Amino acid sequence: MKNLLLTVLLTVAGLSTAQTEAGEVAIKVDITQKIEPMRPVWAWFGYDEPNYTYMKDGVKLLTEISQLSPVPVNVRVHNLLTSGDGVPALKWGSTNVYTEDGEGNPVYDWTIVDRIFDTYVNRGMKPLVEIGFMPEALSSKPHPYRHYWTPRSNYNDIYTGWTHPPKDYDKWSEMVFQWAKHSIERYGEDEVATWYWEVWNEPDIGYWSGTFEEYCKLYDYAAHGLKRALPRAKIGGPHSTDPGNERANTFLKRFLEHCLRGTNHVTGKTGSPLDYIGFHAKGSPAVVNGHVRMNIGRQLLNISRGFETVASFPELKHLPVIIGESDPEGCAACSIDSHPQNAYRNGVMYSSYTAASFARKYELARLHGVNFAGAVSWSFEFEDQPWFAGFRDLATNGVNKPVLNVFRMFGMMQGDLVSVKSSDPFSAEQMTVSSVRENADVNALASTESGSAAVMIWNYHDDDTPAEASNISLEVGGIPSGRVLVSHYRIDNNYSNSYEVWKKMGSPQNPTAEQYSELERSGQLQLFASPLWADVEGGVLKLDFELPRHGVSLVKITW
C-alpha cells in the first residue's frame, strides 16, 4: 500500500521512480515540532513613487497584493511630504501637502496624500507612514528642489532641496500634528493607532543633508507633534542603511542611545519616544564571467548585524523590529540597460532568492532573540514603462512577475513554523559568511495550522548559470492518519512565469489583447499537477519530485 501511494504521488508530480536516484535531497518536516508562530513578516512592501499608488496598474497591483495576504499588508512609500504637482517620475513623487502664504503662514492641502492613503485603507492595507521629505517652503536650503533623475544618471543627483533640515522646527512639528489630526478625522483614531510612523529615510546617507544631531532634533519634533495628536501612535526609526557597514551601524547605535538616554530637543528631558526600531538591509549582485552573481550572504549579514545591535540594548529588545527595505540590492529604479547585474529581476532567480532569504530572516531573528515584525520588499511597479525593463518590481504593465507568486505562497502559509531538516543543510549563519557559492541551497520552510500544513521548498544558488535539477524526497510527518488533499504549486521556467511566456511571444512591447490575457494568466500562481487525494498511514506523507535550479514549490496538505 505504501509503495503504491509513493508511485501514485510520483506519477502526479510528473516523474518516474528512476529520476529520484542521483542528486537527491531529503527534506523531512515534522508538524508536531512547533518552533514559533509564523508571523507574516513578508506582508510589507514599499516604493519611491507615491503617485503610482492610485494610477491604473498601481491600483491593480495593490488590489492583488491585498488579496494574496490573510492579514493586512503594510505599505511604505517615500515623498509623502515632497512639494510638486503630483506628476510621478523615477525616484520622484509629490503631494504638495505644505506651502506658505505671503506672510509665511502654513497652508495645508491633503488632497493627494488622502488619495494615496484612501487607496491603501480601502483595501484593508496599513500605511507605514514615512514623515518626509522636506517641503520646499520649509526647507532651509530649498534650491534646486525638483530633480530629473534617469537610470543612467549619477545616483547622487537625486539629493536636492528636499534633503535639508527645516528652517523652522516648530512648523515641522505642527505640520506632523496637523497631518495626524487630519488622518484621525478621516480614518478614525482606532485605525490610525494601528499604523507605524517613521521620521525620514536613510538619514545616514545623502537622503539627509543635516548632521546626526539635527536628525535627532527632526525626530524629536516630529514625534512630539505626532504624540500630541495621538498619544498611542507608534513611531520609530531611524531607517538607516546596512548595519553591516560600521558607519551605518554606528548611526543606528547612536540613535538608539539618543532615544534611551539623550536629551530630548523639545522637552529637555531624557529620552525620546521609540515604539519600534527600523533599519535597512541589502545584498549586492555583480556580473561575474558574463553571468549574474547574487550575494544573499551580504544581505543576511546586514540583517544579522542589525538584529545583533538591537539585542545589545536590553531595554529595547522587546520592541518590534522592521527591516524598512529588505532587498537583493539598492536601486529599484535602475534598469538592466544601465545596471546589467540587475538582470535577475525578471525571472525565477529573484523568486528563489526571495524564498531563501525570508526563511533565513526568521532564523536570524530567533538566533538573536529579537521581536521581528516585518521586512519591506522595496518592489512595486513602474507605470508606463517598457515591458520587463528590468526594474525591481512585482509586475510590469499590469502583469505579475514570478516573484509575486512567492508572496502568494507565503500567503498560504499560516499558523506555526515547524521543524524542517534537509540532508544538505545550509544555515543562515553559514550564508552570512560564504553566501551560496558552492552547493545550491535546497531547503524548505514549513508551517501548520488546524487541519493543514504547507511546505515551501526552493533550489537557490547565487550564480545564474545552468545546472541540473535536484531530486526532492519530501516527508511530512505528524499528519493524522486518514485521507488528505495534496496540492503542489510551482514557480519555475514553465509555471507561474510571465517572463518566459513573454519571451516565447517574441518579447512584444505592444501585446495584442489575446497576448495580454495570456500574460496575465501566466503571471498567476499555478499548480504543478492536479490536486491529489491520498491516504496517510503511520502519520507520514511522502512526495518525490524534481525541482529545477531557482525553482520554488509549495506543497499544501489539508485534512
Disulfide bonds with the S-S distance in Angstrom:
Cys331-Cys334 2.07
